[in-house]
Amino acid sequence: MSCLQVILAIIFPPLAVIDRGCGSMLIVFLLTCIGWVPGVIAALIILNKNEKNSK
């Protein structure tokens, strides 16, 4: 998880997970529409989860 992705996850969460696939981006987008905080949390979880799996 790069510093740029963390900043994007805080400012606009769907943009941070755009490279993780359509499903992840759609989930984060819907959560962001419901509320900003759930979108940020989901984006950070998805970014962190994929970071652990790639090692």
VODO-163924 format. One record per residue (C-alpha): x, z, y; residue in three letters. Coordinates in Angstrom, 2 decimals, padded with zeros to 5 digits. Example, Ala and Ser with C-alpha at 12.3 -4.5 7.8 and 13.67 -1.06 7.14 Angstrom:
BEGIN
<node x="012.30" z="007.80" y="-004.50" aa="Ala"/>
<node x="013.67" z="007.14" y="-001.06" aa="Ser"/>
This chain:
BEGIN
<node x="000.00" z="000.00" y="000.00" aa="Met"/>
<node x="001.68" z="-001.19" y="003.16" aa="Ser"/>
<node x="001.37" z="000.33" y="006.59" aa="Cys"/>
<node x="-000.48" z="-002.78" y="007.81" aa="Leu"/>
<node x="-003.09" z="-002.43" y="005.06" aa="Gln"/>
<node x="-003.68" z="001.22" y="005.96" aa="Val"/>
<node x="-004.16" z="000.31" y="009.63" aa="Ile"/>
<node x="-006.55" z="-002.51" y="008.67" aa="Leu"/>
<node x="-008.44" z="-000.14" y="006.36" aa="Ala"/>
<node x="-009.02" z="002.18" y="009.28" aa="Ile"/>
<node x="-009.92" z="-000.49" y="011.84" aa="Ile"/>
<node x="-011.87" z="-002.98" y="009.67" aa="Phe"/>
<node x="-011.97" z="-001.99" y="005.98" aa="Pro"/>
<node x="-013.14" z="-005.31" y="004.43" aa="Pro"/>
<node x="-010.16" z="-007.13" y="005.92" aa="Leu"/>
<node x="-007.74" z="-004.73" y="004.24" aa="Ala"/>
<node x="-009.04" z="-005.52" y="000.73" aa="Val"/>
<node x="-009.55" z="-009.27" y="001.17" aa="Ile"/>
<node x="-006.69" z="-010.03" y="-001.24" aa="Asp"/>
<node x="-008.14" z="-007.75" y="-003.96" aa="Arg"/>
<node x="-011.00" z="-010.11" y="-004.79" aa="Gly"/>
<node x="-014.53" z="-010.93" y="-003.74" aa="Cys"/>
<node x="-016.12" z="-007.98" y="-005.53" aa="Gly"/>
<node x="-013.95" z="-005.37" y="-003.85" aa="Ser"/>
<node x="-014.43" z="-006.98" y="-000.47" aa="Met"/>
<node x="-018.21" z="-007.11" y="-000.93" aa="Leu"/>
<node x="-018.42" z="-003.45" y="-001.94" aa="Ile"/>
<node x="-016.30" z="-002.35" y="001.00" aa="Val"/>
<node x="-018.30" z="-004.57" y="003.37" aa="Phe"/>
<node x="-021.60" z="-003.08" y="002.22" aa="Leu"/>
<node x="-020.27" z="000.46" y="002.51" aa="Leu"/>
<node x="-018.94" z="-000.34" y="005.99" aa="Thr"/>
<node x="-022.39" z="-001.60" y="007.00" aa="Cys"/>
<node x="-023.91" z="001.68" y="005.80" aa="Ile"/>
<node x="-021.32" z="003.69" y="007.66" aa="Gly"/>
<node x="-017.76" z="003.31" y="008.84" aa="Trp"/>
<node x="-016.39" z="006.35" y="007.00" aa="Val"/>
<node x="-017.58" z="005.30" y="003.49" aa="Pro"/>
<node x="-016.04" z="001.87" y="004.06" aa="Gly"/>
<node x="-012.69" z="003.35" y="005.06" aa="Val"/>
<node x="-012.67" z="005.71" y="002.09" aa="Ile"/>
<node x="-013.55" z="002.92" y="-000.35" aa="Ala"/>
<node x="-010.89" z="000.61" y="001.10" aa="Ala"/>
<node x="-008.21" z="003.28" y="000.82" aa="Leu"/>
<node x="-009.23" z="004.09" y="-002.76" aa="Ile"/>
<node x="-009.15" z="000.41" y="-003.77" aa="Ile"/>
<node x="-005.76" z="-000.10" y="-002.11" aa="Leu"/>
<node x="-004.34" z="003.03" y="-003.75" aa="Asn"/>
<node x="-005.82" z="002.23" y="-007.17" aa="Lys"/>
<node x="-004.34" z="-001.25" y="-007.26" aa="Asn"/>
<node x="-000.97" z="000.08" y="-006.11" aa="Glu"/>
<node x="-000.79" z="002.48" y="-009.08" aa="Lys"/>
<node x="-001.81" z="-000.23" y="-011.58" aa="Asn"/>
<node x="000.84" z="-002.68" y="-010.41" aa="Ser"/>
<node x="003.75" z="-000.31" y="-011.15" aa="Lys"/>
